[in-house]
Amino acid sequence: MNTLLSKLVDEVFKALEVKDKKTIINLFHNECEFIDPHYPNAI
């Protein structure tokens, strides 16, 4: 895995662990949709 992608994945998982929704959203493009497969409604 390239370094930039690895860093992004690490940051996402760290934010998920502490339930930091704002950080998770800010790590993605402003037009993306985050969908939980268990609750498939976009946030």
mmCIF file of the N, C-alpha and C atoms, coordinates in Angstrom:
data_MODEL
# 
_entry.id   MODEL 
# 
loop_
_atom_site.group_PDB 
_atom_site.id 
_atom_site.type_symbol 
_atom_site.label_atom_id 
_atom_site.label_alt_id 
_atom_site.label_comp_id 
_atom_site.label_asym_id 
_atom_site.label_entity_id 
_atom_site.label_seq_id 
_atom_site.pdbx_PDB_ins_code 
_atom_site.Cartn_x 
_atom_site.Cartn_y 
_atom_site.Cartn_z 
_atom_site.occupancy 
_atom_site.B_iso_or_equiv 
_atom_site.pdbx_formal_charge 
_atom_site.auth_seq_id 
_atom_site.auth_comp_id 
_atom_site.auth_asym_id 
_atom_site.auth_atom_id 
_atom_site.pdbx_PDB_model_num 
ATOM 1   N N  . MET A 1 1  ? 0.862   -1.168 0.000  1.00 0.00 ? 1  MET A N  1 
ATOM 2   C CA . MET A 1 1  ? 0.000   0.000  0.000  1.00 0.00 ? 1  MET A CA 1 
ATOM 3   C C  . MET A 1 1  ? 0.908   1.230  0.000  1.00 0.00 ? 1  MET A C  1 
ATOM 4   N N  . ASN A 1 2  ? 0.541   2.239  -0.799 1.00 0.00 ? 2  ASN A N  1 
ATOM 5   C CA . ASN A 1 2  ? 1.402   3.418  -0.805 1.00 0.00 ? 2  ASN A CA 1 
ATOM 6   C C  . ASN A 1 2  ? 1.263   4.202  0.497  1.00 0.00 ? 2  ASN A C  1 
ATOM 7   N N  . THR A 1 3  ? 2.238   5.013  0.786  1.00 0.00 ? 3  THR A N  1 
ATOM 8   C CA . THR A 1 3  ? 2.317   5.716  2.068  1.00 0.00 ? 3  THR A CA 1 
ATOM 9   C C  . THR A 1 3  ? 1.142   6.652  2.302  1.00 0.00 ? 3  THR A C  1 
ATOM 10  N N  . LEU A 1 4  ? 0.735   7.405  1.278  1.00 0.00 ? 4  LEU A N  1 
ATOM 11  C CA . LEU A 1 4  ? -0.368  8.346  1.426  1.00 0.00 ? 4  LEU A CA 1 
ATOM 12  C C  . LEU A 1 4  ? -1.674  7.609  1.738  1.00 0.00 ? 4  LEU A C  1 
ATOM 13  N N  . LEU A 1 5  ? -1.940  6.540  1.017  1.00 0.00 ? 5  LEU A N  1 
ATOM 14  C CA . LEU A 1 5  ? -3.151  5.764  1.264  1.00 0.00 ? 5  LEU A CA 1 
ATOM 15  C C  . LEU A 1 5  ? -3.112  5.118  2.642  1.00 0.00 ? 5  LEU A C  1 
ATOM 16  N N  . SER A 1 6  ? -1.968  4.598  3.026  1.00 0.00 ? 6  SER A N  1 
ATOM 17  C CA . SER A 1 6  ? -1.818  3.978  4.343  1.00 0.00 ? 6  SER A CA 1 
ATOM 18  C C  . SER A 1 6  ? -2.094  4.989  5.453  1.00 0.00 ? 6  SER A C  1 
ATOM 19  N N  . LYS A 1 7  ? -1.586  6.205  5.290  1.00 0.00 ? 7  LYS A N  1 
ATOM 20  C CA . LYS A 1 7  ? -1.811  7.252  6.286  1.00 0.00 ? 7  LYS A CA 1 
ATOM 21  C C  . LYS A 1 7  ? -3.303  7.595  6.386  1.00 0.00 ? 7  LYS A C  1 
ATOM 22  N N  . LEU A 1 8  ? -3.971  7.699  5.241  1.00 0.00 ? 8  LEU A N  1 
ATOM 23  C CA . LEU A 1 8  ? -5.404  8.003  5.227  1.00 0.00 ? 8  LEU A CA 1 
ATOM 24  C C  . LEU A 1 8  ? -6.201  6.909  5.928  1.00 0.00 ? 8  LEU A C  1 
ATOM 25  N N  . VAL A 1 9  ? -5.886  5.659  5.630  1.00 0.00 ? 9  VAL A N  1 
ATOM 26  C CA . VAL A 1 9  ? -6.586  4.533  6.260  1.00 0.00 ? 9  VAL A CA 1 
ATOM 27  C C  . VAL A 1 9  ? -6.372  4.560  7.768  1.00 0.00 ? 9  VAL A C  1 
ATOM 28  N N  . ASP A 1 10 ? -5.145  4.812  8.205  1.00 0.00 ? 10 ASP A N  1 
ATOM 29  C CA . ASP A 1 10 ? -4.863  4.898  9.644  1.00 0.00 ? 10 ASP A CA 1 
ATOM 30  C C  . ASP A 1 10 ? -5.670  6.021  10.306 1.00 0.00 ? 10 ASP A C  1 
ATOM 31  N N  . GLU A 1 11 ? -5.734  7.174  9.652  1.00 0.00 ? 11 GLU A N  1 
ATOM 32  C CA . GLU A 1 11 ? -6.477  8.310  10.212 1.00 0.00 ? 11 GLU A CA 1 
ATOM 33  C C  . GLU A 1 11 ? -7.968  8.000  10.305 1.00 0.00 ? 11 GLU A C  1 
ATOM 34  N N  . VAL A 1 12 ? -8.515  7.338  9.290  1.00 0.00 ? 12 VAL A N  1 
ATOM 35  C CA . VAL A 1 12 ? -9.933  6.977  9.310  1.00 0.00 ? 12 VAL A CA 1 
ATOM 36  C C  . VAL A 1 12 ? -10.218 6.023  10.471 1.00 0.00 ? 12 VAL A C  1 
ATOM 37  N N  . PHE A 1 13 ? -9.391  4.982  10.630 1.00 0.00 ? 13 PHE A N  1 
ATOM 38  C CA . PHE A 1 13 ? -9.634  4.019  11.703 1.00 0.00 ? 13 PHE A CA 1 
ATOM 39  C C  . PHE A 1 13 ? -9.477  4.645  13.091 1.00 0.00 ? 13 PHE A C  1 
ATOM 40  N N  . LYS A 1 14 ? -8.506  5.543  13.249 1.00 0.00 ? 14 LYS A N  1 
ATOM 41  C CA . LYS A 1 14 ? -8.346  6.218  14.540 1.00 0.00 ? 14 LYS A CA 1 
ATOM 42  C C  . LYS A 1 14 ? -9.577  7.059  14.867 1.00 0.00 ? 14 LYS A C  1 
ATOM 43  N N  . ALA A 1 15 ? -10.105 7.761  13.859 1.00 0.00 ? 15 ALA A N  1 
ATOM 44  C CA . ALA A 1 15 ? -11.300 8.576  14.066 1.00 0.00 ? 15 ALA A CA 1 
ATOM 45  C C  . ALA A 1 15 ? -12.520 7.696  14.351 1.00 0.00 ? 15 ALA A C  1 
ATOM 46  N N  . LEU A 1 16 ? -12.615 6.566  13.667 1.00 0.00 ? 16 LEU A N  1 
ATOM 47  C CA . LEU A 1 16 ? -13.726 5.644  13.921 1.00 0.00 ? 16 LEU A CA 1 
ATOM 48  C C  . LEU A 1 16 ? -13.689 5.105  15.344 1.00 0.00 ? 16 LEU A C  1 
ATOM 49  N N  . GLU A 1 17 ? -12.504 4.794  15.833 1.00 0.00 ? 17 GLU A N  1 
ATOM 50  C CA . GLU A 1 17 ? -12.368 4.241  17.181 1.00 0.00 ? 17 GLU A CA 1 
ATOM 51  C C  . GLU A 1 17 ? -12.899 5.191  18.247 1.00 0.00 ? 17 GLU A C  1 
ATOM 52  N N  . VAL A 1 18 ? -12.733 6.485  18.039 1.00 0.00 ? 18 VAL A N  1 
ATOM 53  C CA . VAL A 1 18 ? -13.206 7.460  19.029 1.00 0.00 ? 18 VAL A CA 1 
ATOM 54  C C  . VAL A 1 18 ? -14.520 8.120  18.608 1.00 0.00 ? 18 VAL A C  1 
ATOM 55  N N  . LYS A 1 19 ? -15.110 7.582  17.534 1.00 0.00 ? 19 LYS A N  1 
ATOM 56  C CA . LYS A 1 19 ? -16.406 8.061  17.011 1.00 0.00 ? 19 LYS A CA 1 
ATOM 57  C C  . LYS A 1 19 ? -16.374 9.561  16.694 1.00 0.00 ? 19 LYS A C  1 
ATOM 58  N N  . ASP A 1 20 ? -15.280 9.979  16.023 1.00 0.00 ? 20 ASP A N  1 
ATOM 59  C CA . ASP A 1 20 ? -15.090 11.376 15.637 1.00 0.00 ? 20 ASP A CA 1 
ATOM 60  C C  . ASP A 1 20 ? -15.630 11.584 14.224 1.00 0.00 ? 20 ASP A C  1 
ATOM 61  N N  . LYS A 1 21 ? -16.936 11.764 14.138 1.00 0.00 ? 21 LYS A N  1 
ATOM 62  C CA . LYS A 1 21 ? -17.626 11.881 12.853 1.00 0.00 ? 21 LYS A CA 1 
ATOM 63  C C  . LYS A 1 21 ? -17.115 13.058 12.025 1.00 0.00 ? 21 LYS A C  1 
ATOM 64  N N  . LYS A 1 22 ? -16.833 14.181 12.664 1.00 0.00 ? 22 LYS A N  1 
ATOM 65  C CA . LYS A 1 22 ? -16.375 15.371 11.942 1.00 0.00 ? 22 LYS A CA 1 
ATOM 66  C C  . LYS A 1 22 ? -15.045 15.101 11.232 1.00 0.00 ? 22 LYS A C  1 
ATOM 67  N N  . THR A 1 23 ? -14.105 14.469 11.919 1.00 0.00 ? 23 THR A N  1 
ATOM 68  C CA . THR A 1 23 ? -12.813 14.157 11.304 1.00 0.00 ? 23 THR A CA 1 
ATOM 69  C C  . THR A 1 23 ? -12.984 13.182 10.149 1.00 0.00 ? 23 THR A C  1 
ATOM 70  N N  . ILE A 1 24 ? -13.804 12.173 10.350 1.00 0.00 ? 24 ILE A N  1 
ATOM 71  C CA . ILE A 1 24 ? -14.035 11.191 9.288  1.00 0.00 ? 24 ILE A CA 1 
ATOM 72  C C  . ILE A 1 24 ? -14.577 11.880 8.044  1.00 0.00 ? 24 ILE A C  1 
ATOM 73  N N  . ILE A 1 25 ? -15.566 12.721 8.217  1.00 0.00 ? 25 ILE A N  1 
ATOM 74  C CA . ILE A 1 25 ? -16.158 13.430 7.086  1.00 0.00 ? 25 ILE A CA 1 
ATOM 75  C C  . ILE A 1 25 ? -15.129 14.324 6.403  1.00 0.00 ? 25 ILE A C  1 
ATOM 76  N N  . ASN A 1 26 ? -14.290 14.995 7.190  1.00 0.00 ? 26 ASN A N  1 
ATOM 77  C CA . ASN A 1 26 ? -13.289 15.898 6.620  1.00 0.00 ? 26 ASN A CA 1 
ATOM 78  C C  . ASN A 1 26 ? -12.182 15.168 5.864  1.00 0.00 ? 26 ASN A C  1 
ATOM 79  N N  . LEU A 1 27 ? -12.012 13.863 6.099  1.00 0.00 ? 27 LEU A N  1 
ATOM 80  C CA . LEU A 1 27 ? -10.993 13.099 5.391  1.00 0.00 ? 27 LEU A CA 1 
ATOM 81  C C  . LEU A 1 27 ? -11.433 12.709 3.983  1.00 0.00 ? 27 LEU A C  1 
ATOM 82  N N  . PHE A 1 28 ? -12.698 12.922 3.664  1.00 0.00 ? 28 PHE A N  1 
ATOM 83  C CA . PHE A 1 28 ? -13.218 12.561 2.352  1.00 0.00 ? 28 PHE A CA 1 
ATOM 84  C C  . PHE A 1 28 ? -13.575 13.802 1.553  1.00 0.00 ? 28 PHE A C  1 
ATOM 85  N N  . HIS A 1 29 ? -13.729 13.617 0.271  1.00 0.00 ? 29 HIS A N  1 
ATOM 86  C CA . HIS A 1 29 ? -14.132 14.704 -0.614 1.00 0.00 ? 29 HIS A CA 1 
ATOM 87  C C  . HIS A 1 29 ? -15.488 15.232 -0.174 1.00 0.00 ? 29 HIS A C  1 
ATOM 88  N N  . ASN A 1 30 ? -15.710 16.528 -0.348 1.00 0.00 ? 30 ASN A N  1 
ATOM 89  C CA . ASN A 1 30 ? -16.950 17.138 0.155  1.00 0.00 ? 30 ASN A CA 1 
ATOM 90  C C  . ASN A 1 30 ? -18.204 16.659 -0.567 1.00 0.00 ? 30 ASN A C  1 
ATOM 91  N N  . GLU A 1 31 ? -18.065 15.942 -1.669 1.00 0.00 ? 31 GLU A N  1 
ATOM 92  C CA . GLU A 1 31 ? -19.246 15.438 -2.377 1.00 0.00 ? 31 GLU A CA 1 
ATOM 93  C C  . GLU A 1 31 ? -19.435 13.932 -2.220 1.00 0.00 ? 31 GLU A C  1 
ATOM 94  N N  . CYS A 1 32 ? -18.656 13.301 -1.348 1.00 0.00 ? 32 CYS A N  1 
ATOM 95  C CA . CYS A 1 32 ? -18.800 11.854 -1.175 1.00 0.00 ? 32 CYS A CA 1 
ATOM 96  C C  . CYS A 1 32 ? -19.980 11.544 -0.255 1.00 0.00 ? 32 CYS A C  1 
ATOM 97  N N  . GLU A 1 33 ? -20.422 10.308 -0.295 1.00 0.00 ? 33 GLU A N  1 
ATOM 98  C CA . GLU A 1 33 ? -21.463 9.831  0.613  1.00 0.00 ? 33 GLU A CA 1 
ATOM 99  C C  . GLU A 1 33 ? -20.877 8.687  1.421  1.00 0.00 ? 33 GLU A C  1 
ATOM 100 N N  . PHE A 1 34 ? -21.080 8.727  2.737  1.00 0.00 ? 34 PHE A N  1 
ATOM 101 C CA . PHE A 1 34 ? -20.641 7.650  3.607  1.00 0.00 ? 34 PHE A CA 1 
ATOM 102 C C  . PHE A 1 34 ? -21.865 6.821  3.952  1.00 0.00 ? 34 PHE A C  1 
ATOM 103 N N  . ILE A 1 35 ? -21.843 5.547  3.614  1.00 0.00 ? 35 ILE A N  1 
ATOM 104 C CA . ILE A 1 35 ? -22.998 4.675  3.846  1.00 0.00 ? 35 ILE A CA 1 
ATOM 105 C C  . ILE A 1 35 ? -22.557 3.468  4.667  1.00 0.00 ? 35 ILE A C  1 
ATOM 106 N N  . ASP A 1 36 ? -23.230 3.258  5.772  1.00 0.00 ? 36 ASP A N  1 
ATOM 107 C CA . ASP A 1 36 ? -22.997 2.094  6.605  1.00 0.00 ? 36 ASP A CA 1 
ATOM 108 C C  . ASP A 1 36 ? -23.860 0.968  6.020  1.00 0.00 ? 36 ASP A C  1 
ATOM 109 N N  . PRO A 1 37 ? -23.257 -0.162 5.648  1.00 0.00 ? 37 PRO A N  1 
ATOM 110 C CA . PRO A 1 37 ? -24.043 -1.246 5.049  1.00 0.00 ? 37 PRO A CA 1 
ATOM 111 C C  . PRO A 1 37 ? -25.192 -1.750 5.930  1.00 0.00 ? 37 PRO A C  1 
ATOM 112 N N  . HIS A 1 38 ? -25.069 -1.573 7.252  1.00 0.00 ? 38 HIS A N  1 
ATOM 113 C CA . HIS A 1 38 ? -26.126 -2.018 8.151  1.00 0.00 ? 38 HIS A CA 1 
ATOM 114 C C  . HIS A 1 38 ? -27.274 -1.005 8.215  1.00 0.00 ? 38 HIS A C  1 
ATOM 115 N N  . TYR A 1 39 ? -26.950 0.249  7.962  1.00 0.00 ? 39 TYR A N  1 
ATOM 116 C CA . TYR A 1 39 ? -27.941 1.319  7.976  1.00 0.00 ? 39 TYR A CA 1 
ATOM 117 C C  . TYR A 1 39 ? -27.707 2.157  6.716  1.00 0.00 ? 39 TYR A C  1 
ATOM 118 N N  . PRO A 1 40 ? -28.189 1.695  5.573  1.00 0.00 ? 40 PRO A N  1 
ATOM 119 C CA . PRO A 1 40 ? -27.784 2.270  4.278  1.00 0.00 ? 40 PRO A CA 1 
ATOM 120 C C  . PRO A 1 40 ? -28.393 3.637  3.929  1.00 0.00 ? 40 PRO A C  1 
ATOM 121 N N  . ASN A 1 41 ? -28.472 4.524  4.892  1.00 0.00 ? 41 ASN A N  1 
ATOM 122 C CA . ASN A 1 41 ? -28.920 5.870  4.588  1.00 0.00 ? 41 ASN A CA 1 
ATOM 123 C C  . ASN A 1 41 ? -27.718 6.798  4.595  1.00 0.00 ? 41 ASN A C  1 
ATOM 124 N N  . ALA A 1 42 ? -27.582 7.600  3.542  1.00 0.00 ? 42 ALA A N  1 
ATOM 125 C CA . ALA A 1 42 ? -26.457 8.537  3.476  1.00 0.00 ? 42 ALA A CA 1 
ATOM 126 C C  . ALA A 1 42 ? -26.547 9.542  4.613  1.00 0.00 ? 42 ALA A C  1 
ATOM 127 N N  . ILE A 1 43 ? -25.375 9.954  5.135  1.00 0.00 ? 43 ILE A N  1 
ATOM 128 C CA . ILE A 1 43 ? -25.362 10.969 6.198  1.00 0.00 ? 43 ILE A CA 1 
ATOM 129 C C  . ILE A 1 43 ? -24.796 12.257 5.671  1.00 0.00 ? 43 ILE A C  1 
# 
